[in-house]
C-alpha cells in the first residue's frame, strides 16, 4: 500500500484548495455588442447627439401599452401615472394609444402643468398634498383653465386634511371632489374601515362643498411577500377585504346606487395583473411598466420589455490602472478578467445599470462620479472614445428628469425630442 507523508498530504490539500479558489475566479463577461444597441448608437450619432441622453424606444413603448391594455378585464379603466412618465408628449402619446383621459398626478407643479395643457383630463392626486400646495395650485391656475380644477380628485388621508380641504373649497368657491386613501396593507397612511372613515364619509355626504369621488387603495407590498405558506395570497385577500369594507361604509353614507360609479383605484405597475375583474377596483394606475426600468423586472411584468435607456458618450478608453495602487493592477486583472479595461463616460452616478457593451461594471475602489464615471470590462470590450455606453434606469420618475429632452428612437433613427417636466418633489 502506498504511504503518503504528512508533507505530501499538506501539499495535496493546498493544491486542492488552490484549484477550488481558481474555480471561483470570475469569468470574462465581455464580448460582442448587441446589434440593437449598435443601431441605437448609430441613430444618436446621425442625430448629432453627444451628451448623456434619455432614449425611449417608441416601438417598444407601444408594445408595452398594448400589453397592458390587453391584460385589462372588460370595464377596467386605465389611469396613467404621470410621475413615472414625466413628459407632456410622452403622456399624450400614451393617452392616444391607450384611449384614456385619466391621469395620476403627484405634485402641485405637475398638477398645474397638466391642468393647463390637458384640461380635459381627469386627474387623481396620487399622494396627499399639504393644503398650502392646493392653495398654490389655485393661485397659479389661469382663468381659462379654472374648469380643469373640477376634474381633480384631491386625495384625503386624515380627518384633519379633510377639514382643511373643506375650508379651502369654501374659500375658492368651487366644490371639491375628494378621493379617500385607504390602507389596504402597505401601512403608509390612509383610513382603515372603522369610526374615523365612517365619520369622514358622513361629513362628505352632508357637505355642500365636498363630493366623494372614490377610493384609492395601493398594494405594492404584495409582490415582495413570499409565496411560501400562502402569505402573499392571504395578504392579497386581506387587502381586497379591506377595500370591500370601505365600499360598504360608502354605501351606508352615500347610498348603494352611488358606489358602482365611484372611482375605485388600485394597483400599480407591479400589481395591475392581479385584477382580473372589476369587483374591487374599476381602474388601475400604472406608468413604469410602459418603459420598464430595471426595478420592474418582476415575474408579473415579464410580458413587458425595457423601452428606456440612458445613452452616454465614452470620453476615454484604456487598460485599467488604479491611482496609487498600480502595483496591484496585474493581480487584480489576473483574478478578475472583467477589470482588464476601463472606460470613462460623460457624466454618471445615475440610478442605472450598464447594459451595453456587455460586461461593464462600476469600479468599487475608484468610486462613483457624476462627472467622468469609471466603468470596467474584460479584454473583449468593444468600445472607443465617442462611442456610446448604454445604461438601463433603475426607476423612471427621478431619472428621466436628469437629461433634458427625451430622444425618441423609432425605425433606426431619432425621430423626435420630448421635453420633460421641471424637477419637483
C-alpha positions, 0 to 999 in steps of 0.5 A: 500500500502506498504511504503518503507523508504528512508533507505530501498530504499538506501539499495535496490539500493546498493544491486542492484548495488552490484549484477550488479558489481558481474555480471561483475566479470570475469569468470574462463577461465581455464580448460582442455588442448587441446589434440593437444597441449598435443601431441605437448608437448609430441613430444618436450619432446621425442625430448629432447627439453627444451628451448623456441622453434619455432614449425611449424606444417608441416601438417598444413603448407601444408594445408595452401599452398594448400589453397592458391594455390587453391584460385589462378585464372588460370595464377596467379603466386605465389611469396613467401615472404621470410621475413615472412618465414625466413628459407632456408628449410622452403622456399624450402619446400614451393617452392616444394609444391607450384611449384614456383621459385619466391621469395620476398626478403627484405634485402641485407643479405637475398638477398645474402643468397638466391642468393647463395643457390637458384640461380635459383630463381627469386627474387623481392626486396620487399622494396627499398634498399639504393644503398650502400646495392646493392653495398654490395650485389655485393661485397659479391656475389661469382663468381659462383653465379654472374648469380643469380644477373640477376634474381633480380628485384631491386625495384625503388621508386624515380627518384633519386634511379633510377639514382643511380641504373643506375650508379651502373649497369654501374659500375658492368657491368651487366644490371639491371632489375628494378621493379617500386613501385607504390602507389596504396593507402597505401601512403608509397612511390612509383610513382603515374601515372603522369610526374615523372613515365612517365619520369622514364619509358622513361629513362628505355626504352632508357637505355642500362643498365636498363630493366623494369621488372614490377610493384609492387603495395601493398594494405594492407590498404584495409582490415582495411577500413570499409565496411560501405558506400562502402569505402573499395570497392571504395578504392579497385577500386581506387587502381586497377585504379591506377595500370591500369594507370601505365600499360598504361604509360608502354605501351606508353614507352615500347610498348603494346606487352611488358606489358602482360609479365611484372611482375605485383605484388600485394597483400599480405597475407591479400589481395591475395583473392581479385584477382580473375583474372589476369587483374591487377596483374599476381602474388601475394606475400604472406608468413604469411598466410602459418603459420598464426600468430595471426595478420592474423586472418582476415575474408579473411584468415579464410580458413587458420589455425595457423601452428606456435607456440612458445613452452616454458618450465614452470620453476615454478608453484604456487598460485599467490602472488604479491611482496609487495602487498600480502595483496591484493592477496585474493581480487584480486583472489576473483574478478578475478578467472583467477589470482588464479595461476601463472606460470613462463616460460623460457624466454618471452616478445615475440610478442605472445599470450598464447594459451595453457593451456587455460586461461593464461594471462600476469600479468599487475602489475608484468610486462613483462620479457624476462627472467622468464615471469609471466603468470596467470590462474584460479584454473583449470590450468593444468600445472607443472614445465617442462611442456610446455606453448604454445604461438601463434606469433603475426607476423612471420618475427621478431619472428621466428628469436628469437629461433634458429632452427625451430622444425618441428612437423609432425605425433606426433613427431619432425621430423626435425630442420630448421635453420633460417636466421641471424637477419637483418633489 
